[in-house]
Amino acid sequence: MMKLFYAPRTRSFAALWLMEEVGQPYERVKIDITRGEQKTADYLAVNPMGKVPALQDGEAKLGEAAAICAYVADRCPQARLAPALDDPRRARYLNWLFFAPSCIEPAMVQLATKIQMPPVSAGWGEATQVFDVLDKALAEGPWLLGEQFSAADIAVGASLNFAVRLFKMAPTRPAFERYLDRCAARPAFQRAQALAA
């Protein structure tokens, strides 16, 4: 059985939501980051970065929410959260799956902290461009792959929810609100929210 390590109000939400979408039994281990439980030797053996989330599946151990999304979606194909390897939509799926941690998260931090960086030096480019590109993609909807909901929607939806609704670190837009409403209407999102409280 997979074991998910998580903490409330963190990137763990994406992994919790993912596991609830998959619908298979899994063990949840709540890590109290305010007490430093993420720095214990046992936890560092699972995720040497000492961050949440982390996933253990037998001998396999990994951290990073997007990596967990990719791993579990491929391990549980019956959940239909990832296009098959030979599906042409796989490229777009992977792009959006990793857009969340590599573009959305740094862009929201840049906006929230008002750090000035030349776009050519920033791996995510320019914060405004990140949100413009996302806005255009979400306007086409209903999901990032059109009619198919995927683990990419979990990664992007969780990051956008974190940035726009939970911590107000990024400006909202009508397409973001409609997308987040669709995400929040999913029963698995609601179960994950209750678990992350």
Secondary structure, DSSP 8 states (H G I E B T S, - for coil): --EEEE-TTSTHHHHHHHHHHH----EEEE--GGGTGGGSHHHHHH-TT--S-EEEETTEEEE-HHHHHHHHHHH-GGG--S--TT-THHHHHHHHHHHIIIIIHHHHHHHHHT----TTTSTT--HHHHHHHHHHHHHH-SBTBBTB--HHHHHHHHHHIIIIIIS--S---HHHHHHHHHHHTSHHHHHHHHHT-
